[in-house]
Amino acid sequence: MQQLINKTFKANTKDVLYLNRDFTSLKQQLIDFTKQYYPQSYKDFSESSPGQIFIEQASFVGDVLSYYTDYQFKESFIQFAGERKNIINQAQFLGYKPKVSSVSSTYVELFQLLPATRTSGVNGEYIPDERYCLILKPYTQLSSVSGVSFIVEESVDFSQDTLFSPREISVYNRDNTGAPLFYLIKKTAQCYSGRITSKTFSIGDPQSFLKIKLDETNVVKIISLVDSNGINYYETQYLAQDTIPILVDNVPLNNQTLSPYRNETPKILKYLRTERRFITTIDQNNFTYIQFGANTENYENTVIIPNSTNVGVALSNLKNLNISLDGTNVLKANSYGVSPSNTTLTVTYVVGGGLDSNVNSDEINKIASTDYLNDVTSLTDSEVILLNNIKNSLRVNNPQSSTGGNNAETDEEIRQSAILNFSAQNRMVTSEDILLRVYSLPTYLGNISKAYVESNSNRRIQYNQLIKGIVNENGNETLDLNPLNPLDRRKFLEASNPFTNNLYLLGYDVNKNLTKLNPATLQNLISYLNNFKILTDKINIIDGYIINLGLEFKITVFNGFNKRDVLNNCIQSVKSFLSIDNMSFNQPINLSQLNFEIMKNEGVQSVIELKIKNLTIDDGDYSPVAYNVSIATQNNILYPSKDPSVFEIKYPDNDIKGLVV
């Protein structure tokens, strides 16, 4: 039977060439095909013959179909796609969200007046009355001379004076006796271009994967999305993401243990389990769409900690071991979130960005809109009136121009960014990736001042050499299969895991001196890095070493120059050169360059002595690390320790001493 089918198939098979795809080659192939297989049925192949009409029509259709087949195939690859719609869709498929516009940003100085008050006692001093320090709510709106709107996203508290939120106080005016009447307080905050707008949507019957469209083409951020019952919806990267990161205030009500570090770490990173979530996408015209889930049964929002009682709780068969678990979806729910129905949604978002949003310095000078968090319950009526007058004194200015504003990404920019995003996979692979993530930790989660990553890939070699044998007094190798006790050997092997990276960290204290990270910042960093860490990798977070230094130098000065002024200029040059902002882990100090920085000051004739010494706890409030500076100095370069360490001049005013000889 099979042989008969094969014989029949071969008898009915005609040779067809599938390589010809353009009009001319298709036409010639049809003519040759007709001549070969229908020689008696049709013989007139002249250009004016009626049969040529059908041959050319078939060639035309074949040519068009071939073109669109090739075109669609080309458009299915982001490297070759030409239509913006296809480029955007494939970029979003690869996990990249194209930018409709880029905002410009800068730092602004905010000012307010503060009445003076006098301390108790006969010789009481005049000080600012802290009761009238303004507390601005997040999303204060500013305006520039050219009409460009700006937003201060974070809250501004004039009562705070910390390392990460400093303030400057000066006397604004005095009475006839010279006593201060008002003080001027200055705070610095970051702002970006954009205006806040809101839009409402009436939602009717339930609809799976509901999608709503925002009218503006340059929506840069969704601030909030709330239904008519006051229920919040949260933006995620993917609808299948059941848990999302949220920020909670680091106050005793939320965390008794970490709240003492609120000044350095004002926020704590938590994870929220929620079905009420949405994603944002854009189309080829740069309009933004908000898409919700599949409208399945919902549950209450809960801050969770993954454990054996909730991981995989949404699975129908918990005994199935062949399941894939996602760190962002520990519940393993397949609902993709809840789609709102029979309600009214209020969307608050930021519109802005573009090349026109860049402004020059001193152009942002108006408070367009702001709300206050001041508690007035303890104030009298007259004090409330004074507070309202203080609010009217609020002023703003930008000492530097705003930069970064740009229009929507071009097709080629989207293409290249998507390819980069896909290759990175949002994961930390190299040491540079880890450092980038560490330094990108938002400041409200804590501040990492210095970071260094050291791989352990070579430590197992050291251990293998160690267990192979040890050298005795005569220089002969003696076999010792267990040079370390079991506990030490286990610790050594853990530390020498080739997939382990040692992350050395240091932070700043309130005086901007190097110190260990506080527990709140450390916890936030661990939660933050876990989102990007590869499962098989391990990161050991270790406190870096601080080597405190003191410096003494002697100079000679040319005649005609004020020795005191020249010496002060030299000390400032040394402070600038050895500033902690310029120091990093394992960074040497070039003493020749330091000598040159001193010599650059006008009036300096020569540097006759330059001496650096190590300061430890024996010398005062310094690091306990002792370091032999003389041995570590070679060829006029002070080299750091093999253990990751940072050189620091802790108290520049006291630890840098100069003398004119």
Beta strands, then each sheet from edge to edge (+ up, - down):
strand 1: 105-118
strand 2: 126-128
strand 3: 135-136
strand 4: 140-144
strand 5: 149-152
strand 6: 156-157
strand 7: 167-174
strand 8: 180-193
strand 9: 195-203
strand 10: 211-213
strand 11: 219-226
strand 12: 232-235
strand 13: 243-249
strand 14: 267-273
strand 15: 277-282
strand 16: 288-291
strand 17: 302-303
strand 18: 343-351
strand 19: 364-369
strand 20: 395-397
strand 21: 450-455
strand 22: 470-471
strand 23: 477-478
strand 24: 500-508
strand 25: 514-515
strand 26: 538-543
strand 27: 545-557
strand 28: 589-590
strand 29: 604-615
strand 30: 633-634
strand 31: 637-638
strand 32: 645-648
strand 33: 656-660
sheet 1: 2+ 1- 8+ 5- 4+ 19-
sheet 2: 2+ 1- 20+
sheet 3: 2+ 1- 8+ 7-
sheet 4: 3+ 6-
sheet 5: 9+ 18- 11+ 12- 15- 16+ 10-
sheet 6: 13+ 14- 17+
sheet 7: 21+ 24- 25+
sheet 8: 21+ 24- 26-
sheet 9: 22+ 23-
sheet 10: 29+ 27- 32-
sheet 11: 29+ 27- 33-
sheet 12: 28+ 31- 30+
end
